[in-house]
């Protein structure tokens, strides 16, 4: 695959989690999260994006979100459970994106806020229609996702390098 082939990063925030006595990393999904995750998965499956790789935070709520969402896919992409996604800063997220092999065209990242929202906002130098305005207005609710497209290799992913082409929330 050429480095000139457009790439996509889809940033999916985990579904709604319970507030429990467990450590933050071990918090499971709430009932609403268990309902919203498959809806997000169906929407992603219907998007026509064929994911080459899914990076999922090691936290319980992200793993549960992915398990419920991926059941909606015709084919499960290769999945890596990535500890560095948990509590990752924007710089850490960009560094992680830069490590993606160039044969990957479409990358799905299942993570947390403020990282998912921050990455979508920072990477989007432009946007289609009102996607950026809606994302700014709505924030980045649980089970939401953003699609950012950009040219070049994964090593070229940086602030403003991409175009926000889609933003979806379970309330849409």
N, C-alpha and C positions, 0 to 999 in steps of 0.2 A: 504494500500500500504506500502510495506517495505521501510525503509530508505535506503536500499541497492539498490533499483530500480534506475537506472540512471535517472537523471533529465536533462532538457534542459532549458536554458534561450535564448530566441530569442530577440535580441536588434535591434529594427527598428527605424531608424532616420526618423523624419517627412519629408514629401515631401517639395519641394521648396516653400518658402513663399514669399509674396510681401514685399517690403520695403515701408512702408506707414507711415502716420502721427500718426497712432495709437500707443499705448504703445507696447513694444515688446511682452508682453503676449497676446495682442489682434490681432497680425498680422495674416491675413488670407493666405490661399494658393494662389500662383500665378497660372496662366494658366498651366504652365508646371507641377506644383505640382498636379493639378487636373487630369492631364493625367498620371503621374507617380504612384500616390497612388494606383489606381486599378491594375496596372501592378505588383506592389509589393504584393498586396493582392492576385492576381492570383498565383504568384510564391509561396507565403507562403501556399496557399490552396493546390497547387500541390505537396508540399514538403512531404506530408504524416504525418505531425506533427499535432496531435490533441491537441489543446490548451485547458487547463483547466481554465486558468485565463489570462486576458489581463489587464495590468496596463498601463494607458494612462495619460500622463501629462494633466493638466487642461488648458494648453495654446490652443488658437483657432486653430493654425496650426496643432497641434498633434491630436486634436479632429476631425478636418476635414480629416486628413490623415486616421485616424482609420475608420471614417464613410465610406469613399470611399473604403478602403481596405477590410473591413469586409464584404461588399456586395459580394465579391468573394468567401467567405467561405460557405461551405455546412451548417455548424452550427455555430452560433455566440457563442463564449465563454463568460463566465461571465466576465463583464468588470467593473473595478473600475477606476474612474477618480481621479488621485492621485496628489494633489497639490505639494507634496514633490519632484516630478520628475522634476518640472520646476527649472532650474538652480541648480540641485543637483550636489554636489561634488561626487567624486568616493567613498569616505567613506560613504556618505549618501546613495548612490545607493546600496552599499554592505549591509548596515544596513537594507534597505528596502527589499532586496532579502532575508536576514536572517529572516525576519518576515513572509515569505510566509508559509502557512500551508503545512505540509508534505503530505497531500492528493493530492496536486498539483504536477503533474509530469512535465508538459510543461507550461512554463511561457512566455508570450509575453509582452515585454515592449516597448511602443511607447514613445520616448523621443527626446532629443536634443543632439547636440554636444556642448562641447567636451565630455559630459558624456557617450553617447553610444559608441563612439570609445574608450574612455579611459577604460570603463568597459570591453569591448570585449578584448582589449589588456591586461589589468591587470589580468583578470580571466583566460586567456589562457596560461597555463603552457606548453602546447604542441599544435600541430596543424596537421591536415591532409593535405598532399600534400603541395601545395604552397599557401594555404589560408592565412596564417599569412603574408607571403611576399607580396601577392597582397593587403591585407588590409593596410599594412604599406606603400606600394607604392601608392595606390589609395586614401588613407585617408578614409573618411567615408562620401561619398556624400549624399545629400538628397535622401530619399526613399531607402537607402541601409539597409541591415540587416546582422547580424552575428548570428550564432548558436553556443553556447558554451554548451557542455555536461560535466556533472560531477557526481561522485558517492556520496552517502550519503544524509544527510538531508540538507534542506535549511540553517540550522544554520552553516553548514560546508563550505558554499560558502565564499571564500577568495581569495586573490591574488594567482595566479598560480594553483588553485584547478581544473580547467577545461581543456577541449580540444576543440579548435576551429575546428568545423567540416564542417562549410560552411560559406562562405562570398559571398554576392551577391550585385551588384549594378544595377541600371536600364540600364547601358551601357553594361552589360554583354551580 
